[in-house]
Amino acid sequence: MELKRVYIELTNRCNLDCEMCFRHSWETVEGDMDFELLKSLKEQISEIKTVKEIFFGGIGEPTIYPYFKEAVDLFKEYRLLITSNGIMPEETARILCENFGAVFFSADQYHEETQGLKDQLLKTFQYFADYHRRTRSSTPKTGIAYVLTKSNHEALFEILDMMRHYGFHRLNLSHLMPLSKDDEDEIFYTRYENVEGKKFRDRMFSNRDIKVNMPDMELKTERRCDFIDKGYIYIDAGGEVISCYRLANTYNEFVFGEKKRVIKHSFGNVKEKPLKEIIEGKAYQDFWQTIYNNQYPSCVDCDLRGGCSLVEDTKYDCYFNTPSCGDCLWVRNFIRCP
C-alpha cells in the first residue's frame, strides 16, 4: 500500500452533544492527544514520503484541542484538511481560512434552535464567505457534511440555499448509522428498491451549481473501502493506529435491524512502534490485502446469516479474517466520511 493521507484525532471530546453521534454508545474514555505524542507522530509521518495530506478529524471536535494552533503549525508542510461542527471563535476561523486546503462543516445542528447554535454556526460561515470575498483565494475549499434521515431529507433544500448564500459548493451526504433500535425508523436507505430515495437523489443531482456526494439509496453488489483504496490511515487520540473510522471505537450498531457489536481494533500504538513499521507489518498488510481484493464475506446478503453467530460482532468472519468487515455499511456506500 502507499500511504497518502493520515487522519489524526487530536481529541475525542466535543463542545456539542448531537443526538445522532457515536459518542452516545461508545466505551471510549474521552481525552486529548498528548502534544509530545503529536510531535513524535509528526516525525514518524515525515519518514513516510508518500504522505501528502493530514486530516484533523475523528469523533471529537478538533478545534477545541488545547494545542490546536500549534498542531496546525506542526503540520503546515502538508495539505491540511479538517471536519468541524463550526462552533468556534473568530480566531479559530481565521486559522482555518489561512492554513487549510479544505474544510468540511457538519451542518446537522443547522436546524437546532437551542443554545443559539444556528447563530454561532452562521457566524462562522459568514467569516469564511467574507474571507473568500476579501482575499479572492480559492482555498480553503469549503463543504458541508450532513447526515441524511427520513425526517430531515427535505430540509436539505434549505441547506442548499444556505450554501449558495455563503458560496459553499460541496455537499457530502451520509446516511444515519443506527446506534439503537429506534434509529431504524429514521434510515433512508433500503435493502431492496428505494423509489422514494432515488427520486430524492435525482432532485439533489439537479443542483448543478453544487457538487453533491451522495450515498447509495439501496443495497448494491459493489463494495469499496475508501480508507483502503485511497491509502488512508486513522490514528486516535491515544496513538492507536486503526484502519478506519468504523473500527476506531467499541459500540453497538444496527445493520438492517440486527444488532452488531463493533469492537475497536488497533494494529499498534505509535508510542511503542513507529507508524511506518506498523503499516508495513504483517497484521496490517494482511488486512489491507484482504479488503483491497474483496476477499471477505458479504454478510449483509448472506443466506446463512440468520443462523450465524459470527455476525454478532466484528471479531472474526467465516473466512477467519480479523477484524470482520463483512457487513460494514461504509463499504456499501451508505455511511460516508468527508
C-alpha positions in Angstrom: 0.0 0.0 0.0 1.0 3.6 -0.5 0.0 5.8 2.5 -1.2 9.2 1.2 -3.4 10.7 4.0 -3.3 10.4 7.8 -6.4 11.1 9.8 -5.3 12.4 13.3 -7.8 12.5 16.1 -6.5 15.5 18.1 -9.2 15.0 20.7 -12.3 12.8 21.1 -14.0 15.5 23.2 -16.7 17.7 21.7 -18.3 21.0 22.5 -21.7 19.7 21.3 -23.9 16.8 22.2 -25.6 15.8 18.9 -28.3 13.2 19.3 -27.1 11.0 16.4 -23.4 11.0 17.4 -21.4 7.8 18.0 -20.4 9.2 21.4 -23.7 8.2 22.9 -22.9 4.5 22.6 -19.2 4.1 22.7 -17.0 2.9 25.6 -14.0 5.2 24.9 -12.5 7.4 27.7 -12.5 11.0 26.5 -9.3 13.0 26.3 -6.8 14.8 24.1 -3.7 13.6 22.3 -0.6 14.5 24.3 1.3 17.2 22.5 4.6 15.4 22.9 2.9 12.4 21.3 1.7 14.6 18.4 5.3 15.9 17.9 6.6 12.4 17.8 3.9 11.4 15.4 4.9 14.3 13.1 8.4 12.9 13.0 7.1 9.4 12.2 4.9 10.6 9.4 7.9 12.6 8.0 9.6 9.2 7.4 6.8 8.2 5.0 7.5 10.2 1.9 4.2 9.3 0.2 2.0 11.1 2.8 0.7 14.4 1.3 -2.3 15.2 3.4 -3.1 15.4 7.1 -6.8 15.3 8.1 -7.7 16.6 11.6 -10.8 14.6 12.3 -12.3 11.8 14.4 -15.3 11.7 16.6 -14.4 14.8 18.6 -14.2 18.4 17.6 -10.6 19.1 16.6 -10.7 22.8 17.0 -11.1 22.5 20.8 -7.8 20.7 21.1 -5.8 22.8 23.7 -2.8 23.0 21.2 -4.8 23.4 18.0 -2.7 26.3 16.7 0.5 24.5 17.5 -0.8 21.4 15.7 -1.5 23.4 12.6 2.0 24.9 12.6 3.5 21.5 13.2 1.9 20.0 10.0 1.9 23.1 7.8 4.1 21.5 5.2 1.3 19.1 4.3 -2.1 19.9 2.7 -4.3 20.2 5.7 -8.0 19.2 5.9 -10.4 19.2 8.7 -14.0 18.4 9.6 -15.6 20.7 12.3 -19.0 21.5 13.7 -18.3 25.2 13.1 -18.9 26.3 16.7 -15.7 28.3 17.2 -14.3 31.8 17.9 -13.3 34.1 15.1 -9.6 33.5 15.8 -10.0 29.8 15.1 -12.0 30.5 11.9 -9.0 32.7 10.8 -6.6 29.8 11.4 -8.7 27.5 9.3 -9.0 30.0 6.4 -5.3 30.8 6.3 -3.9 27.3 6.7 -6.3 24.6 5.4 -6.8 23.3 1.9 -10.3 22.0 2.6 -12.8 22.5 5.5 -15.9 20.4 5.9 -18.6 21.7 8.3 -21.1 19.4 9.9 -24.5 21.1 9.4 -26.5 18.6 11.5 -27.1 21.3 14.1 -28.3 23.8 11.4 -31.9 23.4 12.5 -31.0 23.3 16.2 -32.6 26.2 18.0 -31.2 25.6 21.5 -28.2 27.4 22.8 -28.1 29.7 19.7 -26.2 27.0 17.8 -27.5 28.1 14.4 -26.5 31.7 15.0 -23.0 30.6 16.0 -22.7 28.4 13.0 -23.8 31.1 10.6 -21.3 33.5 12.2 -18.5 31.1 11.2 -20.0 30.6 7.7 -20.1 34.4 7.3 -16.4 34.7 8.3 -15.5 32.2 5.6 -17.6 33.9 3.0 -16.0 37.3 3.9 -12.5 35.8 3.8 -13.0 34.4 0.3 -14.5 37.6 -0.9 -11.7 39.7 0.6 -8.8 37.6 -0.5 -10.2 36.1 -3.7 -8.5 32.9 -2.5 -9.6 29.5 -3.9 -8.8 27.9 -0.5 -9.9 26.6 1.7 -12.4 24.7 -0.4 -15.4 24.7 1.9 -18.0 22.0 2.1 -21.0 20.9 4.2 -21.3 17.4 5.7 -24.9 16.3 6.6 -26.4 13.1 8.0 -29.4 12.1 5.9 -32.5 10.7 7.6 -36.2 10.1 6.6 -37.3 13.1 8.7 -34.7 15.6 7.6 -34.1 15.0 3.9 -36.5 17.6 2.7 -34.7 20.2 4.9 -31.6 19.7 2.7 -33.0 22.0 0.1 -32.9 24.8 2.7 -29.3 23.8 3.3 -28.5 24.1 -0.4 -29.9 27.7 -0.4 -27.8 28.5 2.6 -24.7 27.1 0.8 -25.3 29.3 -2.2 -25.6 32.3 0.1 -22.2 31.7 1.6 -20.5 30.5 -1.5 -20.0 26.9 -0.5 -20.0 24.4 -3.4 -19.6 20.9 -2.0 -22.2 18.8 -0.1 -21.1 15.5 1.4 -24.1 13.3 2.5 -24.0 10.2 4.7 -26.9 8.1 5.8 -27.6 7.7 9.5 -25.7 5.0 11.3 -28.3 3.3 13.5 -26.9 3.1 17.1 -30.2 1.9 18.6 -33.3 0.1 17.6 -35.2 3.4 17.5 -32.8 4.7 14.8 -34.1 2.1 12.4 -37.2 4.1 11.7 -35.0 7.0 10.5 -32.7 5.3 8.0 -33.4 6.5 4.4 -31.7 3.6 2.6 -33.2 0.2 1.9 -32.1 -3.4 1.3 -34.2 -3.5 -1.9 -35.6 -1.0 -4.3 -35.9 2.5 -2.9 -38.2 4.5 -5.1 -38.6 7.5 -2.8 -34.8 7.6 -2.2 -34.0 7.5 -5.9 -36.4 10.4 -6.6 -34.8 12.4 -3.9 -31.3 11.6 -5.3 -32.4 12.8 -8.7 -33.6 16.1 -7.2 -30.3 16.6 -5.4 -28.3 16.0 -8.6 -30.4 18.6 -10.4 -28.5 21.3 -8.5 -25.7 21.8 -11.0 -24.0 24.6 -9.1 -23.2 22.5 -6.0 -21.2 19.2 -6.1 -23.3 16.7 -4.2 -21.6 13.5 -3.0 -24.5 11.1 -2.5 -24.5 7.7 -0.7 -26.4 4.8 -2.3 -30.1 4.6 -1.6 -30.4 0.9 -1.8 -28.1 -2.2 -1.3 -25.6 -2.7 -4.2 -23.3 -5.5 -5.0 -20.2 -3.3 -5.2 -18.0 -3.0 -2.1 -15.3 -0.3 -1.8 -13.4 0.9 1.2 -12.1 4.5 0.7 -9.6 4.2 3.5 -8.0 1.1 2.0 -8.3 2.0 -1.7 -7.1 5.6 -1.3 -4.3 5.0 1.1 -5.7 6.5 4.3 -5.0 5.5 8.0 -6.6 6.7 11.3 -4.7 7.5 14.5 -6.7 8.1 17.6 -6.1 10.5 20.5 -4.2 7.7 22.4 -1.9 6.9 19.5 -3.6 3.7 18.3 -3.3 3.0 14.6 -6.6 2.0 13.2 -7.7 1.1 9.7 -10.8 3.4 9.6 -13.5 5.4 11.4 -15.7 2.3 11.9 -13.2 0.3 14.0 -11.9 3.3 16.0 -14.2 2.7 19.0 -16.3 0.0 20.6 -20.0 0.5 20.3 -23.3 -1.1 19.1 -24.7 -0.6 15.6 -27.7 -2.0 13.8 -27.4 -3.4 10.3 -30.8 -3.8 8.7 -32.4 -4.2 12.1 -29.8 -6.6 13.5 -27.7 -5.6 16.5 -23.9 -5.8 16.0 -21.1 -5.2 18.4 -18.3 -3.2 16.8 -15.1 -3.8 18.6 -12.2 -1.3 18.4 -9.3 -2.8 16.5 -5.8 -1.3 16.7 -2.8 -2.5 14.7 -0.4 -0.9 17.1 0.4 2.2 19.0 2.8 4.9 17.8 4.1 5.3 21.3 5.5 1.8 21.1 6.3 1.3 17.5 6.9 3.7 14.5 3.9 4.2 12.2 5.9 3.0 9.2 6.7 -0.3 11.0 3.0 -0.7 12.0 1.6 -0.2 8.5 4.3 -2.4 6.9 3.8 -5.1 9.5 2.2 -8.5 8.6 -1.1 -7.8 10.5 -2.0 -4.6 8.7 -0.7 -5.8 5.3 -2.8 -8.9 5.5 -5.8 -6.9 6.5 -5.1 -4.4 3.7 -4.8 -7.1 1.0 -8.0 -8.8 2.2 -10.1 -5.7 2.0 -8.5 -4.3 -1.2 -9.1 -7.6 -3.0 -12.6 -8.1 -1.6 -11.5 -11.5 0.0 -14.1 -11.3 2.8 -17.7 -12.5 3.0 -20.7 -10.4 2.2 -22.7 -10.8 5.4 -25.4 -8.3 4.6 -27.0 -10.5 1.9 -25.8 -14.0 3.0 -28.5 -16.7 3.1 -26.9 -18.2 6.2 -26.9 -15.0 8.2 -29.9 -16.0 10.3 -28.1 -18.9 12.0 -24.6 -17.4 12.1 -23.2 -16.2 15.4 -20.2 -14.5 13.7 -22.4 -11.6 12.6 -22.9 -10.6 16.2 -19.6 -8.7 16.5 -16.6 -7.7 14.4 -14.1 -10.2 16.0 -13.9 -12.7 13.0 -15.7 -13.6 9.8 -16.2 -17.1 8.4 -13.0 -16.7 6.3 -11.1 -16.4 9.6 -10.3 -12.7 8.9 -10.0 -10.4 11.8 -11.5 -7.9 12.2 -14.6 -8.6 10.2 -15.8 -6.1 7.6 -18.5 -8.4 6.2 -21.4 -6.1 6.8 -19.7 -2.8 7.0 -22.1 0.0 5.9 -19.2 2.2 4.8 -18.0 -0.3 2.1 -21.7 -0.4 0.9 -21.6 3.4 0.4 -24.3 4.0 3.0 -22.2 5.7 5.6 -19.6 8.2 4.3 -16.7 10.2 5.7 -15.6 13.6 4.3 
